[in-house]
């Protein structure tokens, strides 16, 4: 992997385009599907036969032509049933599909595959990606969600024959019938670096995209291939494609090793249990609204972590929608991502209250500034001396009878200092956090007068009731 490609991964300027090579062994490849269509019974001139018998030279027939002729004899509904029946069958993703989502900054994957291995690889406890097949769906995508874009159709999701691109006629008319999808692809290929995985040099999908990219003078492209020799290879290189002769699994493993583990750890946490975090965030919003109604001014401490980041995103969204006011509310956090999310909303607020970042060494795995105890207490002291009530929204790795725990010793000081200065403490903990862990560090004991657990399964937290003020 050259330096330029590595920089593209690091900066997030890389677009994956995944082909059928990543489904080999689980679903039929193009040759196997072509043979299936060639050997299926058809009726020609009033008698049962096969395309193989009718065409006479099957070795020279491409998948696109086989599908074209098959549809001519059998009709579009039968071809649709064949595609959905074969590629709609559920298969278990393998390591390569899961590793795609672990690559740095990969949140949007193009694929011309009909199967669903890529989206199924991002299964619970993580939030499944949005799967789209039409350009009209792009505008409605939730912010920051992972996406699998399948412009050639999806065997599980696409219900009409018109959504699939498989016959030669489909390819010839693609720009006309799928205008928005084509425009999206051309925009991305002209502004980002495309990385093709699972394609061959003769693949019609890759040929189409690369040719269009070259025509409009796009950014560079890369393709990982087992064989990079011969005239086909020289042709792609002429069109600006850098060919990497390597097995795809080996290439992806190499990329993963090139970046520290923390590059993936944070994304893994953010994408886990999104629905639960959304429910918890909504409960925290209600608690904050109630506090704002009681106090003319308020300081809100938002801890670092994925659950508190989800709360920050929800708060920003509600402020910008006009449903929550931050007038008179000061935001304090040691989380740069949370401050980034809240900045547009804070700018909407009125008054002299300014946001504050608590500084210190940055821990990448949680995107948290981690000052020592003296520094943390000193940075929070002005908020205590102001006399303004303080609410703290805190995350935790684990919650049990002994208190609130984190696996990271460096975060203990700022977490403890934040809880110590707050009049009200809300502990954001989905059901998976209510557990004991081996090791870990207790950063706070329970305080029945000040602490409220905010969770997605309050009925399951009965054993915690004597320890805290309330369970939401």
C-alpha positions as CSV (number, residue, x, y, z in Angstrom):
1,X,0.0,0.0,0.0
2,X,1.6,3.3,-1.1
3,X,1.7,6.4,1.0
4,X,-1.0,8.2,-1.0
5,X,-3.5,5.4,-0.4
6,X,-2.7,5.3,3.2
7,X,-3.2,9.0,3.5
8,X,-6.6,8.6,1.8
9,X,-7.6,6.0,4.5
10,X,-6.4,8.3,7.2
11,X,-8.2,11.4,5.9
12,X,-11.5,9.6,5.0
13,X,-11.1,10.5,1.3
14,X,-11.5,6.9,0.2
15,X,-14.6,5.2,-1.4
16,X,-14.9,1.5,-1.4
17,X,-16.5,-0.2,-4.4
18,X,-17.0,-3.9,-3.7
19,X,-17.6,-6.6,-6.3
20,X,-18.6,-10.3,-6.5
21,X,-15.1,-11.6,-5.7
22,X,-15.9,-11.0,-2.0
23,X,-18.9,-13.3,-2.2
24,X,-17.0,-16.2,-3.9
25,X,-17.8,-19.5,-2.3
26,X,-21.0,-18.3,-0.7
27,X,-22.9,-17.2,-3.7
28,X,-22.5,-18.0,-7.4
29,X,-20.0,-15.8,-9.2
30,X,-20.8,-14.4,-12.6
31,X,-19.6,-17.5,-14.4
32,X,-21.7,-19.8,-12.2
33,X,-24.8,-17.6,-12.6
34,X,-24.3,-17.5,-16.4
35,X,-24.1,-21.4,-16.4
36,X,-27.3,-21.6,-14.4
37,X,-29.1,-19.4,-16.8
38,X,-27.6,-21.3,-19.8
39,X,-28.8,-24.6,-18.4
40,X,-32.2,-23.7,-17.1
41,X,-35.1,-25.1,-19.2
42,X,-36.6,-22.7,-21.6
43,X,-39.2,-23.0,-24.4
44,X,-38.1,-22.2,-27.9
45,X,-40.1,-22.9,-31.1
46,X,-42.6,-24.8,-29.0
47,X,-40.2,-27.3,-27.4
48,X,-38.3,-27.4,-24.2
49,X,-34.6,-26.7,-24.5
50,X,-31.8,-24.6,-23.0
51,X,-29.9,-21.5,-23.9
52,X,-26.8,-23.5,-24.2
53,X,-28.4,-25.6,-26.9
54,X,-29.9,-22.7,-28.7
55,X,-26.8,-20.5,-28.7
56,X,-24.4,-23.2,-29.5
57,X,-21.2,-21.5,-28.3
58,X,-21.6,-20.9,-24.6
59,X,-18.0,-20.2,-23.9
60,X,-18.3,-16.9,-25.8
61,X,-21.5,-15.8,-24.0
62,X,-21.1,-13.3,-21.2
63,X,-23.4,-13.2,-18.1
64,X,-25.0,-10.0,-19.5
65,X,-25.9,-11.7,-22.8
66,X,-27.0,-14.9,-21.1
67,X,-29.4,-12.8,-18.8
68,X,-30.6,-10.9,-21.9
69,X,-31.5,-14.0,-23.8
70,X,-32.9,-15.8,-20.7
71,X,-35.3,-12.9,-20.1
72,X,-36.2,-12.8,-23.8
73,X,-37.4,-16.4,-23.6
74,X,-38.6,-16.6,-20.0
75,X,-39.8,-13.0,-19.3
76,X,-38.7,-10.5,-16.7
77,X,-40.6,-12.0,-13.8
78,X,-38.8,-15.3,-14.1
79,X,-35.4,-13.7,-14.2
80,X,-36.4,-11.6,-11.2
81,X,-37.4,-14.7,-9.2
82,X,-34.1,-16.4,-10.1
83,X,-32.0,-13.5,-8.9
84,X,-33.9,-13.0,-5.7
85,X,-34.0,-16.7,-5.1
86,X,-30.3,-17.2,-5.4
87,X,-28.9,-14.1,-3.9
88,X,-31.6,-13.4,-1.4
89,X,-30.8,-16.6,0.5
90,X,-29.3,-15.7,3.9
91,X,-25.6,-16.7,4.3
92,X,-23.3,-15.9,7.1
93,X,-20.7,-13.2,6.4
94,X,-17.1,-14.1,6.8
95,X,-14.2,-12.1,8.2
96,X,-13.6,-10.1,5.1
97,X,-17.1,-8.6,5.2
98,X,-16.7,-7.7,8.9
99,X,-13.3,-6.2,8.3
100,X,-14.5,-3.9,5.7
101,X,-16.4,-2.0,8.4
102,X,-13.3,-1.9,10.5
103,X,-11.3,0.0,7.9
104,X,-10.5,3.6,8.9
105,X,-13.4,6.0,8.2
106,X,-15.4,3.5,6.1
107,X,-19.1,4.5,6.5
108,X,-20.3,4.3,2.9
109,X,-19.8,1.2,0.7
110,X,-20.7,0.9,-3.0
111,X,-21.4,-2.6,-4.2
112,X,-22.8,-4.1,-7.4
113,X,-23.5,-7.4,-5.6
114,X,-27.1,-8.5,-5.3
115,X,-26.4,-10.5,-2.0
116,X,-26.6,-8.9,1.5
117,X,-23.3,-10.1,3.0
118,X,-21.9,-6.6,3.5
119,X,-24.8,-5.2,5.3
120,X,-25.4,-8.4,7.4
121,X,-21.8,-8.2,8.6
122,X,-22.6,-5.1,10.6
123,X,-25.2,-6.8,12.8
124,X,-26.3,-6.2,16.3
125,X,-25.2,-5.1,18.8
126,X,-24.3,-2.5,16.2
127,X,-26.8,-0.5,14.2
128,X,-27.3,-2.2,10.8
129,X,-26.3,0.1,7.9
130,X,-28.9,1.9,5.8
131,X,-29.3,0.0,2.5
132,X,-30.3,2.1,-0.5
133,X,-30.8,1.2,-4.2
134,X,-32.2,4.4,-5.6
135,X,-30.7,7.9,-5.8
136,X,-34.0,9.3,-4.5
137,X,-33.2,7.7,-1.1
138,X,-29.9,9.6,-0.5
139,X,-31.5,12.8,0.7
140,X,-33.4,11.1,3.5
141,X,-30.4,9.3,5.0
142,X,-29.9,10.0,8.7
143,X,-26.7,11.8,9.5
144,X,-23.6,9.8,10.4
145,X,-25.3,6.4,9.6
146,X,-23.3,3.7,7.7
147,X,-24.7,3.1,4.2
148,X,-24.5,0.3,1.7
149,X,-25.4,1.8,-1.8
150,X,-26.5,-0.9,-4.2
151,X,-27.3,0.9,-7.5
152,X,-27.6,-2.4,-9.4
153,X,-30.3,-3.8,-7.0
154,X,-30.6,-5.8,-3.9
155,X,-31.9,-9.4,-3.9
156,X,-33.6,-8.9,-0.5
157,X,-34.8,-5.3,-0.9
158,X,-35.5,-4.7,-4.6
159,X,-38.9,-6.0,-5.6
160,X,-39.1,-4.9,-9.2
161,X,-37.2,-6.1,-12.2
162,X,-36.4,-2.5,-13.2
163,X,-34.2,-2.0,-10.1
164,X,-31.7,-4.7,-11.2
165,X,-28.9,-4.2,-13.6
166,X,-27.9,-7.6,-15.1
167,X,-28.7,-7.8,-18.8
168,X,-26.7,-6.1,-21.6
169,X,-29.7,-3.8,-22.2
170,X,-29.7,-2.8,-18.6
171,X,-26.1,-1.7,-18.9
172,X,-26.6,0.1,-22.2
173,X,-29.6,2.1,-20.7
174,X,-28.2,2.5,-17.2
175,X,-27.5,6.3,-17.5
176,X,-31.1,6.9,-18.8
177,X,-33.0,4.6,-16.4
178,X,-30.8,5.3,-13.3
179,X,-29.9,8.9,-13.8
180,X,-29.7,9.9,-10.1
181,X,-27.7,6.8,-9.2
182,X,-25.3,7.5,-12.0
183,X,-24.9,11.2,-11.0
184,X,-24.1,10.2,-7.4
185,X,-21.5,7.7,-8.6
186,X,-19.9,10.2,-11.0
187,X,-19.8,12.9,-8.3
188,X,-18.1,10.6,-5.8
189,X,-15.7,9.2,-8.3
190,X,-14.7,12.7,-9.3
191,X,-14.1,14.0,-5.8
192,X,-12.8,10.9,-3.9
193,X,-10.3,8.1,-4.5
194,X,-12.1,4.9,-5.4
195,X,-10.8,1.5,-4.2
196,X,-12.1,-1.5,-6.1
197,X,-12.2,-4.8,-4.2
198,X,-13.5,-8.1,-5.5
199,X,-13.5,-7.2,-9.2
200,X,-11.6,-8.7,-12.2
201,X,-10.0,-6.6,-15.0
202,X,-12.7,-7.8,-17.4
203,X,-15.6,-7.0,-15.1
204,X,-18.2,-4.9,-16.9
205,X,-19.1,-3.0,-13.7
206,X,-15.6,-1.9,-13.1
207,X,-15.0,-1.2,-16.8
208,X,-18.0,1.1,-16.8
209,X,-17.1,3.1,-13.7
210,X,-13.4,3.5,-14.6
211,X,-14.2,4.6,-18.1
212,X,-16.6,7.3,-16.9
213,X,-14.1,8.4,-14.2
214,X,-11.3,8.8,-16.9
215,X,-13.7,10.6,-19.2
216,X,-14.5,13.3,-16.6
217,X,-10.9,13.5,-15.3
218,X,-11.5,12.0,-11.9
219,X,-9.3,11.6,-8.9
220,X,-7.0,8.5,-8.8
221,X,-8.4,5.0,-8.4
222,X,-7.0,1.8,-7.0
223,X,-7.9,-1.9,-7.7
224,X,-6.8,-4.9,-5.6
225,X,-6.4,-7.9,-7.9
226,X,-4.7,-11.3,-7.9
227,X,-3.5,-10.8,-11.5
228,X,-2.3,-7.5,-12.7
229,X,-0.6,-8.7,-15.9
230,X,-1.5,-8.6,-19.6
231,X,-3.1,-6.1,-21.9
232,X,-6.2,-5.6,-19.7
233,X,-3.9,-4.4,-16.9
234,X,-2.1,-2.0,-19.1
235,X,-5.4,-0.6,-20.3
236,X,-6.6,0.2,-16.8
237,X,-3.3,1.7,-15.8
238,X,-3.6,4.0,-18.9
239,X,-6.9,5.2,-17.4
240,X,-5.2,6.1,-14.2
241,X,-5.9,3.0,-12.1
242,X,-3.2,1.9,-9.7
243,X,-3.3,-1.9,-9.6
244,X,-2.3,-3.7,-6.4
245,X,-1.4,-7.4,-7.0
246,X,-2.6,-8.9,-3.8
247,X,-5.3,-11.1,-2.3
248,X,-8.1,-8.9,-1.0
249,X,-8.1,-10.5,2.5
250,X,-4.3,-9.9,2.7
251,X,-4.7,-6.3,1.6
252,X,-7.4,-5.5,4.1
253,X,-5.4,-7.2,6.9
254,X,-2.4,-5.1,5.9
255,X,-4.5,-1.9,6.1
256,X,-5.8,-2.8,9.5
257,X,-2.3,-3.4,10.8
258,X,-1.2,0.0,9.4
259,X,-3.5,1.9,11.7
260,X,-3.5,1.7,15.5
261,X,-6.3,-0.2,17.2
262,X,-7.8,3.0,18.6
263,X,-8.7,4.1,15.1
264,X,-11.4,1.4,15.0
265,X,-12.2,1.2,18.7
266,X,-14.0,4.5,18.8
267,X,-16.1,3.8,15.7
268,X,-17.0,0.4,17.2
269,X,-18.3,2.0,20.4
270,X,-20.2,4.7,18.6
271,X,-22.0,2.3,16.3
272,X,-22.9,-0.2,19.0
273,X,-26.5,-0.2,20.5
274,X,-27.6,2.9,18.7
275,X,-31.3,2.4,19.3
276,X,-30.7,2.0,23.0
277,X,-28.6,5.1,23.2
278,X,-31.3,7.0,21.3
279,X,-33.9,6.0,23.9
280,X,-31.6,7.0,26.7
281,X,-30.8,10.3,25.1
282,X,-34.5,11.1,24.8
283,X,-34.9,10.5,28.5
284,X,-32.0,12.7,29.3
285,X,-33.5,15.5,27.1
286,X,-36.7,15.4,29.2
287,X,-34.6,15.6,32.4
288,X,-32.7,18.6,31.0
289,X,-35.8,20.3,29.9
290,X,-37.3,19.9,33.4
291,X,-34.1,21.3,35.0
292,X,-34.0,24.3,32.7
293,X,-37.6,25.1,33.8
294,X,-36.4,25.1,37.4
295,X,-33.2,27.1,37.1
296,X,-32.7,30.5,35.4
297,X,-29.1,29.5,34.7
298,X,-27.5,26.1,34.5
299,X,-24.1,24.4,33.9
300,X,-24.3,21.1,32.1
301,X,-21.3,18.8,32.2
302,X,-21.3,16.2,29.4
303,X,-18.8,13.3,30.0
304,X,-16.8,11.8,27.2
305,X,-18.0,8.5,25.7
306,X,-20.3,7.0,23.1
307,X,-23.5,7.2,25.1
308,X,-22.9,10.8,26.1
309,X,-22.0,11.6,22.5
310,X,-25.4,10.2,21.4
311,X,-27.0,12.5,24.0
312,X,-25.0,15.5,22.7
313,X,-26.1,14.7,19.1
314,X,-29.8,14.5,20.3
315,X,-29.5,17.7,22.2
316,X,-28.0,19.6,19.3
317,X,-30.7,18.2,17.0
318,X,-33.5,19.3,19.3
319,X,-32.0,22.8,19.8
320,X,-31.7,23.4,16.1
321,X,-35.3,22.2,15.6
322,X,-36.4,24.7,18.2
323,X,-37.6,22.1,20.7
324,X,-35.0,22.8,23.4
325,X,-33.4,26.1,24.5
326,X,-29.8,26.4,25.7
327,X,-30.4,30.1,26.7
328,X,-28.6,30.5,30.0
329,X,-27.1,27.0,29.8
330,X,-23.3,26.6,29.9
331,X,-21.9,23.4,28.3
332,X,-18.8,21.9,29.8
333,X,-17.2,18.8,28.4
334,X,-13.9,16.9,28.0
335,X,-15.2,15.4,24.7
336,X,-14.1,17.1,21.5
337,X,-16.7,15.1,19.4
338,X,-19.5,16.2,21.8
339,X,-18.4,19.9,21.5
340,X,-18.3,19.6,17.7
341,X,-21.8,18.3,17.6
342,X,-23.1,21.0,20.0
343,X,-21.3,24.0,18.6
344,X,-24.0,24.9,16.0
345,X,-26.7,24.6,18.7
346,X,-24.7,26.6,21.2
347,X,-24.4,29.4,18.7
348,X,-28.2,29.6,18.6
349,X,-28.4,30.3,22.3
350,X,-28.7,33.8,23.8
351,X,-26.8,35.4,26.7
352,X,-23.2,35.4,27.9
353,X,-22.8,31.7,28.6
354,X,-19.9,30.2,26.7
355,X,-19.0,26.5,26.1
356,X,-15.9,25.2,27.8
357,X,-13.6,22.3,26.9
358,X,-11.8,20.6,29.8
359,X,-8.3,20.1,28.6
360,X,-5.6,17.5,29.1
361,X,-4.0,14.6,27.4
362,X,-6.2,13.1,24.7
363,X,-7.1,9.5,24.9
364,X,-8.0,8.3,21.4
365,X,-10.0,5.2,22.3
366,X,-12.7,7.4,23.9
367,X,-11.8,10.8,22.3
368,X,-11.5,12.2,25.8
369,X,-9.3,14.8,27.3
370,X,-7.9,13.3,30.5
371,X,-6.5,15.8,33.0
372,X,-5.0,14.7,36.3
373,X,-7.0,15.2,39.5
374,X,-5.4,18.6,40.3
375,X,-6.0,20.0,36.8
376,X,-9.5,18.6,36.6
377,X,-10.5,20.1,39.9
378,X,-8.9,23.4,39.0
379,X,-10.7,23.7,35.6
380,X,-14.1,22.9,37.2
381,X,-13.6,25.2,40.2
382,X,-14.9,28.4,38.5
383,X,-18.2,26.7,37.8
384,X,-18.6,25.8,41.4
385,X,-17.7,29.3,42.6
386,X,-20.3,30.8,40.2
387,X,-23.0,29.4,42.3
388,X,-24.9,28.2,39.2
389,X,-26.4,24.7,39.6
390,X,-24.5,21.9,37.9
391,X,-25.9,18.9,36.1
392,X,-23.6,16.1,35.1
393,X,-24.4,13.5,32.4
394,X,-21.9,10.7,32.9
395,X,-21.0,7.5,31.0
396,X,-19.5,4.4,32.5
397,X,-18.0,1.1,31.3
398,X,-19.9,-0.8,34.0
399,X,-22.4,-0.2,36.8
400,X,-22.8,-2.5,39.8
401,X,-23.4,-2.4,43.5
402,X,-19.9,-1.0,44.1
403,X,-20.4,2.0,42.0
404,X,-19.6,3.4,38.6
405,X,-16.5,1.9,36.8
406,X,-14.3,2.7,33.8
407,X,-11.6,0.5,32.3
408,X,-9.4,3.5,31.7
409,X,-7.5,4.7,34.8
410,X,-6.6,8.0,33.0
411,X,-10.3,9.0,32.9
412,X,-10.9,8.5,36.6
413,X,-9.8,12.0,37.7
414,X,-12.1,14.0,35.4
415,X,-15.1,11.7,35.9
416,X,-14.7,11.9,39.7
417,X,-14.2,15.7,39.6
418,X,-17.3,16.1,37.4
419,X,-19.5,14.1,39.8
420,X,-18.1,15.8,42.9
421,X,-19.2,19.3,41.7
422,X,-22.7,18.4,40.4
423,X,-25.9,18.8,42.3
424,X,-27.6,16.2,40.0
425,X,-25.9,13.3,38.3
426,X,-27.4,11.3,35.4
427,X,-25.7,8.0,34.6
428,X,-26.2,7.0,31.0
429,X,-26.0,3.2,31.0
430,X,-27.8,0.8,28.6
431,X,-28.6,-2.6,29.9
432,X,-25.2,-4.1,28.8
433,X,-23.5,-1.8,31.2
434,X,-25.2,-3.1,34.3
435,X,-22.6,-5.7,35.1
436,X,-19.5,-6.4,37.1
437,X,-16.1,-6.4,35.2
438,X,-12.8,-7.9,36.0
439,X,-10.4,-5.1,36.8
440,X,-11.6,-1.6,36.0
441,X,-11.6,1.5,38.2
442,X,-14.4,2.8,40.4
443,X,-14.6,6.5,39.8
444,X,-17.7,7.1,42.0
445,X,-19.6,5.3,44.7
446,X,-23.4,5.6,44.7
447,X,-25.1,8.7,46.0
448,X,-28.8,8.2,46.6
449,X,-29.5,11.9,46.9
450,X,-27.9,12.9,43.6
451,X,-27.7,10.0,41.2
452,X,-30.2,8.9,38.6
453,X,-29.7,5.9,36.3
454,X,-30.9,6.5,32.7
455,X,-31.3,3.2,30.9
456,X,-33.2,1.5,28.1
457,X,-34.5,-1.3,30.4
458,X,-35.6,0.4,33.7
459,X,-37.6,-2.7,34.8
460,X,-34.4,-4.8,34.8
461,X,-32.7,-2.4,37.2
462,X,-34.7,-3.1,40.3
463,X,-31.7,-4.3,42.3
464,X,-30.1,-0.8,41.8
465,X,-33.1,1.1,43.2
466,X,-31.9,1.4,46.8
467,X,-28.6,2.8,45.6
468,X,-29.7,5.7,43.5
469,X,-32.2,8.5,43.5
470,X,-34.2,7.2,40.5
471,X,-34.2,5.0,37.5
472,X,-35.4,6.5,34.2
